[in-house]
Amino acid sequence: MAGNLAAYRTLIKAWLATTTDPATWTDAIIDEGLRHALMEFSAAAPPAEATVTVGTAGRAQDLAALTDLDEIAAIGWPWNDGDQVFIPCRWRRVGATGVIVESGIPAAGDKMRVRCWRRCAVQGLDGATATTVPDAREHLVVVGAAGHTLLLRVRQVAEHPAVPAAAAAVLQAVAAAWLAQYRAGLARMVVGSGVIAWGDVGL
């Protein structure tokens, strides 16, 4: 079962060994570290696909129905649910969720197949109602979140005159090791996503 925010906090705190100094590792700093890790994870994940039905005819189309839309890789139009070959159309992005289809004029009721990167979420973080990180990748995200949280702590320590400078160096070294492990895992995830079989994306 995918973990919610409380479960992620527990796992991240275990990595940080927060029981020795629980007041230092607030939920706020841990949540911010998790946000950084999710941002990297979303960017590294292979693109997903979703079908959007055209509501109003025209070249200008709004993909706001994809509430977690991050970046668009390609748009297939016209599209039928039984299609097995993805043929990208010419398009350009306008604003946060808008696109202009340049290779034709979609009609109301047409379907567009959107290949895109979507923002991954953890239930309870920033109002998310569901966790979209795959269960198999939970541990990887926890490692990344712990590394990012350590980096945030380094900045705090650097501004504290009573903390020895060596302490910040130790934290930074550990954070670098964990983030290297995290990014190596992200790289393997990309390599393992298969061969991308579409060209001229977004042209």
Residue, then its C-alpha position, 0 to 999 in steps of 0.5 A: m500500500a502506498g504510504n501517506l505523509a505520516a508514513y513518509r515522515t516516519l521513514i525519513k526520520a528513521w534515515l535521519a536518526t532523529t530520535t537523538d535530537p527530535a526537536t531539530w528535525t521538524d515536520a516542516i523541514i522534512d516535508e520540504g525535503l520530501r518536496h525536493a525529492l518528489m520534484e526530482f522524481s517526477a522529472a526523472a520518471p518516464p512519461a505517462e499517457a492520458t486521453v483528453t476529450v475535446g470540449t470545444a472545437g478549435r486549435a486552442q485546447d486546455l488540458a486543465a483536466l490533467t490536474d497534475l500536468d508538469e511537462i508535455a512530451a507529445i500530443g497524439w491527434p486524432w486519437n481513437d482508444g483502439d489505436q496502437v500507434f502513437i502519431p504526434c501532431r504539431w503543437r505548441r504550449v501556451g500558459a500552464t495548461g493550454v496548447i495550440v494544435e498547429s496541424g489541424i483543428p480538433a472538433a468537439g468530441d475528438k480525443m487527444r492522447v497526451r504523453c506527458w510528465r506528471r507531478c508525483a504526490v504523497q497523500g497529505l502533502d500540500g493537499a494531495t488526496a492520493t499518493t502517486v509514487p509507485d510502491a516499488r519506488e517509495h524507498l528511493v524517494v525516502v532516500g532522496a528526501a532524507g538527502h534534501t532534508l540534510l542539505l536544508r539542515v546544513r544551511q541552518v547549521a551554517e548560520h548558527p554561531a554555536v555549532p562547530a563548522a565541522a558539523a556542517a561538513v559532516l552533514q553535507a558529506v552524508a547528504a551528498a552520499w545519499l543524493a548520489q544514491y538517489r540520483a543513481g536510482l533515478a538514472r536506472m529508472v529512466v534506463g529501464s523505461g524502454v525505448i522511446a518510439w516517437g520522434d519530432v516531439g512537439l514539432 
